[in-house]
Amino acid sequence: MSTHIAPAPGSSTIELALKIWRYDAETGEKELKRYEVEAPDWVTLLDVLDIVKDQQDGTLAYRKSCRMMICGSCGMRMDGAAVLACKTRMYDIAKSGHEPVISPMGNLPVLKDLVVDMNPFWGKVRAVKPWLDPGYDEVAEKERIVSQQQMNVIHKEALCIMCGCCVSECNSMESDPEFLGPAALAKGMRFVGDVRDEDDVERLNTYNEEHGIWDCTRCYFCNERCPKGVDPRDAIAKLGAESIKQGIDHDMGAKHAKWFVRSAMTTGWLRETELVPKTQGVISAIKQTKFALGLAKRGKVPPPFPPHVAERVGEARALYNLVKEQGREGALGIVQGEHALGRIEFTEEAGARENAPEIQPGVEPPPAEG
Amino acid sequence: MRKVAYYKGCLASLSAKELDSSTQALAPKVGLELVELETVTCCGAGDIHEAEPDYYLHLNARILAYAEAAGCDTLLTVCNVCTLNLRQANWQLKNDDALRQRVSDNLERVGVPPYSANVEVRHLLWEIAEGEGYELLKQSAHKGLKGLKVAPFYGCQILRPSKLLGFEDPDRPWSLERIIEACGGEAIDYPAKIKCCGFPIIQAREETALGELIQPIEQAKEAGADALVTPCPLCHLSLDAWQSKLKAATGQDFQMPILHLSQLVGVAAGLEESELKFKRHVVPVAPVLEKLEV
């Protein structure tokens, strides 16, 4: 093979075919083109695109830079799912005989082939004020030490490489293109949760606006697609929890969430019929009367009286009072059970750390030895 | 018969009683003995997780603790949102001994049995899509669906995040299709079957939610589906009850009947209307029943 991607000595090659959506925004021409490639067995999707461009069609357009999962340039879709091309190994696909379809990411305008216009993406990132605001202009003489425990609240958000894979399949953004979206909000949480940032209330007020955190429909596509384990939906939940902790609860989404808490404490079960006025306010709820009557005919609007009360609901209320005393509110409550460094897998070959102390949210780590 | 703790959740207890009655009637036919729990509450539906996350964890731990105290190793759910919330809390508790100890101590302090994290949360769909449940399902579905074209709608929180759910490939799920076909129906394929129904924001952001809701209904209709089946009562509520709002917003009157999973299998297994309770649906199911000559 006359390519710079040569098989290593002793390695074998694979044959594979793939189809790529070719598109030119200037002419509007669109075509699904098939390519056949012979490549070393370790190739990634990005390597395959390089081979196609190098040997078969120099007009193919896609973004790339680092080739090692850190620059976030090569986000694209394979069979409809957003992936980092440089993280996607092709061996199993080639062996299965499947011919994947490669297309640009969703929710962003396509410029050419697999290249999307990232301007809307960056506009939303800028809107969350993606920098640390320590609340002073002059740097203090002594550096501020932040403990691992404090950073655990945002350890996942800090991993984001801004590739846009989460945005690609965001179901809310498909329906409301102005939604700030998972990447920008995860970036927002990265600063709201940073103890050095002094602007969290202002930030939360901004993120609580119309196209902010309460637009999230909890489809969890962002968590599923993120190639770095950021879990943007969890970041949005943390922002919701931090907002409610700070008393920023004017949005219907926050009122909706708080009514579930109230319901659980008082009857144990969701007080469904009261949910609409508690979320939307009485006036809006009255406007929904005709719709509600239609549902009531089918038994979909259970009467609030007598309330449907769980047995021994006092336990649920007592638990509420107890956990309130223990102070795991806001984002700290959400990261419980996560092992902050759990994503780093140490192998025997690379030097096992089987007995490494686990650092957990809410628990001070053991002092370092020596 | 396998004994499993049965967690109805809010909807099957109240506005979706048809889900409860059809599940109760179907369970013995697929080898499940449902154990009603002494006392349980709402799982928080993701809302308590977002408002008071530590309280969410304790409420779910309490549900799991009562399932364990009832001597069950499986907690059966019939709702996507309950499934994710309970599995997420269970994952947190199983994953962190210190956390489990604190939560368990708190439970005991208010009179709840402690929780040793020996319960698995499983959705009815998973129980009947493989193994003994699937074999019994095939035997039970003697009346069949006579080639009825059914659009499977998974919804989100039974597929994603897969690290907490993990029963099947979240992009290429197969369980609903397998069940539809085992019951003698024809599974319709369409892209939106794994997307969101919009329910979590249907009150706070109705317009955005309707933009999501229309996709599966429109695509299923275009693909020629007679009905749509879902394993989630929240998806059911938005797909069934909010269809009239789609008509108001778009002028399209889809009249797509929406069935709970237990109802679809229940029809094939010959359950009675008193158990299926189709009268509680907003969009009439009659055209489906006529096609099946029930």
Chai-1 contact restraints between the chains, C-beta under 6 A:
chainA,res_idxA,chainB,res_idxB,connection_type,confidence,min_distance_angstrom,max_distance_angstrom,comment,restraint_id
A,A81,B,D171,contact,1.0,0.0,6.0,A-B,restraint_1
A,N171,B,K195,contact,1.0,0.0,6.0,A-B,restraint_2
A,N171,B,C196,contact,1.0,0.0,6.0,A-B,restraint_3
A,N171,B,E212,contact,1.0,0.0,6.0,A-B,restraint_4
A,S172,B,T208,contact,1.0,0.0,6.0,A-B,restraint_5
A,S175,B,T208,contact,1.0,0.0,6.0,A-B,restraint_6
A,S175,B,G211,contact,1.0,0.0,6.0,A-B,restraint_7
A,S175,B,E212,contact,1.0,0.0,6.0,A-B,restraint_8
A,D176,B,T208,contact,1.0,0.0,6.0,A-B,restraint_9
A,W214,B,A204,contact,1.0,0.0,6.0,A-B,restraint_10
A,D215,B,R205,contact,1.0,0.0,6.0,A-B,restraint_11
A,T217,B,C196,contact,1.0,0.0,6.0,A-B,restraint_12
A,T217,B,P200,contact,1.0,0.0,6.0,A-B,restraint_13
A,T217,B,I201,contact,1.0,0.0,6.0,A-B,restraint_14
A,R218,B,G46,contact,1.0,0.0,6.0,A-B,restraint_15
A,R218,B,P200,contact,1.0,0.0,6.0,A-B,restraint_16
A,C219,B,C156,contact,1.0,0.0,6.0,A-B,restraint_17
A,C219,B,C196,contact,1.0,0.0,6.0,A-B,restraint_18
A,Y220,B,C156,contact,1.0,0.0,6.0,A-B,restraint_19
A,Y220,B,R160,contact,1.0,0.0,6.0,A-B,restraint_20
A,Y220,B,P161,contact,1.0,0.0,6.0,A-B,restraint_21
A,N223,B,P161,contact,1.0,0.0,6.0,A-B,restraint_22
A,E224,B,R160,contact,1.0,0.0,6.0,A-B,restraint_23
A,E224,B,P161,contact,1.0,0.0,6.0,A-B,restraint_24
A,E224,B,P170,contact,1.0,0.0,6.0,A-B,restraint_25
A,A237,B,E50,contact,1.0,0.0,6.0,A-B,restraint_26
A,G240,B,E50,contact,1.0,0.0,6.0,A-B,restraint_27
A,A241,B,E50,contact,1.0,0.0,6.0,A-B,restraint_28
A,A241,B,P53,contact,1.0,0.0,6.0,A-B,restraint_29
A,I244,B,A51,contact,1.0,0.0,6.0,A-B,restraint_30
A,M252,B,A204,contact,1.0,0.0,6.0,A-B,restraint_31
A,G253,B,A204,contact,1.0,0.0,6.0,A-B,restraint_32
A,H256,B,Q203,contact,1.0,0.0,6.0,A-B,restraint_33
A,H256,B,A204,contact,1.0,0.0,6.0,A-B,restraint_34
A,A257,B,D47,contact,1.0,0.0,6.0,A-B,restraint_35
A,A257,B,E50,contact,1.0,0.0,6.0,A-B,restraint_36
A,A257,B,A51,contact,1.0,0.0,6.0,A-B,restraint_37
A,K258,B,A51,contact,1.0,0.0,6.0,A-B,restraint_38
A,F260,B,G44,contact,1.0,0.0,6.0,A-B,restraint_39
A,F260,B,D47,contact,1.0,0.0,6.0,A-B,restraint_40
A,F260,B,I48,contact,1.0,0.0,6.0,A-B,restraint_41
A,V261,B,I48,contact,1.0,0.0,6.0,A-B,restraint_42
A,V261,B,A51,contact,1.0,0.0,6.0,A-B,restraint_43
A,V261,B,E52,contact,1.0,0.0,6.0,A-B,restraint_44
A,A264,B,T41,contact,1.0,0.0,6.0,A-B,restraint_45
A,A264,B,C42,contact,1.0,0.0,6.0,A-B,restraint_46
A,A264,B,L59,contact,1.0,0.0,6.0,A-B,restraint_47
A,G268,B,T41,contact,1.0,0.0,6.0,A-B,restraint_48
A,W269,B,C10,contact,1.0,0.0,6.0,A-B,restraint_49
A,W269,B,C42,contact,1.0,0.0,6.0,A-B,restraint_50
A,L270,B,C10,contact,1.0,0.0,6.0,A-B,restraint_51
A,L270,B,C42,contact,1.0,0.0,6.0,A-B,restraint_52
A,E272,B,S15,contact,1.0,0.0,6.0,A-B,restraint_53
A,T279,B,Q203,contact,1.0,0.0,6.0,A-B,restraint_54
A,L295,B,A241,contact,1.0,0.0,6.0,A-B,restraint_55
A,R298,B,R280,contact,1.0,0.0,6.0,A-B,restraint_56
A,R298,B,V282,contact,1.0,0.0,6.0,A-B,restraint_57
A,G299,B,R280,contact,1.0,0.0,6.0,A-B,restraint_58
A,K300,B,S15,contact,1.0,0.0,6.0,A-B,restraint_59
A,K300,B,A241,contact,1.0,0.0,6.0,A-B,restraint_60
A,P302,B,L14,contact,1.0,0.0,6.0,A-B,restraint_61
A,P302,B,S15,contact,1.0,0.0,6.0,A-B,restraint_62
A,A310,B,T39,contact,1.0,0.0,6.0,A-B,restraint_63
A,A310,B,T41,contact,1.0,0.0,6.0,A-B,restraint_64
A,E311,B,T39,contact,1.0,0.0,6.0,A-B,restraint_65
A,R312,B,T39,contact,1.0,0.0,6.0,A-B,restraint_66
A,E315,B,V110,contact,1.0,0.0,6.0,A-B,restraint_67
A,E315,B,G111,contact,1.0,0.0,6.0,A-B,restraint_68
A,E315,B,V112,contact,1.0,0.0,6.0,A-B,restraint_69
A,A316,B,T41,contact,1.0,0.0,6.0,A-B,restraint_70
A,A318,B,V110,contact,1.0,0.0,6.0,A-B,restraint_71
A,L319,B,H58,contact,1.0,0.0,6.0,A-B,restraint_72
A,L319,B,V110,contact,1.0,0.0,6.0,A-B,restraint_73
A,Y320,B,Y55,contact,1.0,0.0,6.0,A-B,restraint_74
A,L322,B,N106,contact,1.0,0.0,6.0,A-B,restraint_75
A,V323,B,D54,contact,1.0,0.0,6.0,A-B,restraint_76
A,V323,B,Y55,contact,1.0,0.0,6.0,A-B,restraint_77
A,V323,B,H58,contact,1.0,0.0,6.0,A-B,restraint_78
A,R328,B,D54,contact,1.0,0.0,6.0,A-B,restraint_79
A,G333,B,P53,contact,1.0,0.0,6.0,A-B,restraint_80
A,G333,B,D54,contact,1.0,0.0,6.0,A-B,restraint_81
A,I334,B,P53,contact,1.0,0.0,6.0,A-B,restraint_82
A,Q336,B,Q92,contact,1.0,0.0,6.0,A-B,restraint_83
A,Q336,B,L99,contact,1.0,0.0,6.0,A-B,restraint_84
A,G337,B,Q92,contact,1.0,0.0,6.0,A-B,restraint_85
A,G337,B,N95,contact,1.0,0.0,6.0,A-B,restraint_86
A,G337,B,D96,contact,1.0,0.0,6.0,A-B,restraint_87
A,G337,B,L99,contact,1.0,0.0,6.0,A-B,restraint_88
